[in-house]
Amino acid sequence: MAKSQQTFNKSEKEKKRLKKREEKRKKMEARKLDKQENGAKGIEFAYVDHNGQLTDTPPDPSQKIKVKAKSIEISVPKSVAVEVDPIRKGNVSFFDSSKGFGFIIDTETQEKHFTHVSGLIDSIVENDKVTFELEKGMRGMNAVRVKKV
């Protein structure tokens, strides 16, 4: 004889689903009855007063403020361009020539930047003073065009 495909878990889920459907139907009927007894109210309004607060009463027209369309700015104000020297100075803190990568510490900001052998102009070793430029890489800023000083 074959076993029934209906397990305890499936029957419990089915009971919950049917119970939820029945509750939903009862709520809908209760709303219909309430609407018939009290009548349809329609859409209630919400007003915004002169301070930007929501109220149920219309705002006082004497407190209305007129704003000229030209005075409204939709963009971010232009910032003053600060000219930064793209060539930075630093010290090589680590470089593995067999693997072809290393790290350079910027002397001004003390930040550590990754460098790859493909971004080198001169060959470098640890504790060398170098100049470099920064370029956006996959994991952050990379030191490129690295030269010995």
C-alpha positions in Angstrom: 0.0 0.0 0.0 1.2 3.5 -0.9 1.7 6.2 1.8 -0.5 9.3 1.7 1.2 12.3 0.2 -0.5 14.6 2.8 2.0 15.1 5.6 1.3 16.7 9.0 3.2 19.8 8.0 1.3 20.2 4.7 -2.1 19.9 6.5 -1.1 22.4 9.1 -0.1 24.9 6.4 -3.4 24.3 4.6 -5.3 25.0 7.9 -3.4 28.2 8.5 -4.0 29.4 4.9 -7.8 28.7 5.2 -8.0 30.4 8.6 -6.2 33.5 7.2 -8.6 33.6 4.2 -11.6 33.3 6.5 -10.3 36.2 8.8 -9.8 38.3 5.7 -13.4 37.6 4.5 -14.8 38.5 8.0 -12.9 41.8 8.1 -14.2 42.7 4.6 -17.8 42.0 5.7 -17.3 44.1 8.8 -16.0 47.0 6.8 -19.0 46.7 4.4 -21.5 46.7 7.4 -19.7 49.7 9.0 -19.9 51.6 5.7 -23.7 50.8 5.4 -24.4 51.9 9.0 -22.3 55.1 9.1 -22.4 56.0 5.4 -19.5 56.8 3.1 -17.5 59.7 4.4 -15.4 60.3 1.2 -11.9 61.6 1.1 -10.7 63.6 4.1 -8.4 66.5 3.5 -5.1 67.3 5.1 -3.7 70.9 4.7 -0.2 72.2 5.1 0.1 75.4 7.2 2.7 78.2 6.7 5.2 76.2 8.9 4.9 73.1 6.7 2.9 71.2 9.4 -0.1 69.0 8.4 -3.4 70.2 9.8 -7.1 69.4 9.3 -8.1 73.1 8.9 -7.3 75.2 5.9 -4.3 77.6 6.3 -4.8 81.3 6.9 -4.2 83.1 3.6 -2.8 86.2 5.4 0.3 84.2 6.5 1.0 83.0 3.0 4.6 83.7 1.8 5.3 84.4 -1.8 8.5 83.0 -3.2 9.9 83.9 -6.6 10.8 81.0 -8.9 14.2 82.6 -9.7 15.2 82.4 -6.0 14.7 78.6 -5.8 18.0 76.7 -6.3 17.7 73.1 -7.3 21.4 72.3 -7.6 24.3 72.1 -5.2 26.2 75.4 -5.0 29.5 75.4 -6.8 32.5 74.9 -4.6 35.7 76.7 -5.0 38.2 74.5 -6.8 41.2 73.8 -4.7 44.2 73.0 -6.8 46.1 70.0 -5.4 49.5 68.9 -6.7 48.8 65.5 -8.3 52.4 64.4 -7.6 52.8 63.1 -4.1 55.9 62.1 -2.0 56.2 59.1 0.1 58.4 56.2 1.5 58.2 52.6 0.4 57.1 50.6 3.4 57.1 47.2 1.8 57.9 45.9 -1.7 58.1 42.2 -2.8 59.9 42.2 -6.2 59.2 38.4 -6.6 55.4 39.0 -6.3 55.5 42.4 -8.0 53.6 44.6 -5.5 54.2 46.7 -2.4 52.9 49.6 -0.3 53.9 53.3 -0.2 53.2 55.6 2.8 52.3 59.2 1.9 54.5 61.6 3.8 51.7 64.3 4.1 48.7 62.2 5.0 50.4 59.0 6.4 48.0 56.9 4.3 49.2 53.6 2.9 48.7 53.1 -0.9 49.1 49.9 -2.9 51.5 49.8 -5.8 52.0 47.2 -8.5 55.1 46.6 -10.6 53.2 47.7 -13.7 52.9 51.2 -12.2 56.6 51.6 -11.6 58.9 53.8 -13.6 62.1 53.1 -11.6 62.8 49.9 -9.7 62.3 50.4 -5.9 63.1 48.7 -2.7 62.0 49.2 0.9 62.7 52.6 2.6 63.2 54.4 -0.8 61.9 57.9 -1.0 59.6 58.1 -4.1 57.2 60.4 -5.9 53.9 59.0 -7.2 50.4 59.8 -8.4 47.2 58.3 -7.2 44.7 56.4 -9.3 41.4 54.8 -8.4 41.8 51.0 -8.2 39.5 48.1 -7.4 40.0 48.3 -3.6 40.9 52.0 -3.2 43.6 54.4 -4.3 46.7 52.9 -6.0 50.1 54.5 -6.4 51.1 54.8 -10.1 53.9 56.4 -12.0 56.3 55.7 -9.1 59.8 57.3 -9.4 62.8 57.3 -7.1 63.8 60.7 -5.7 
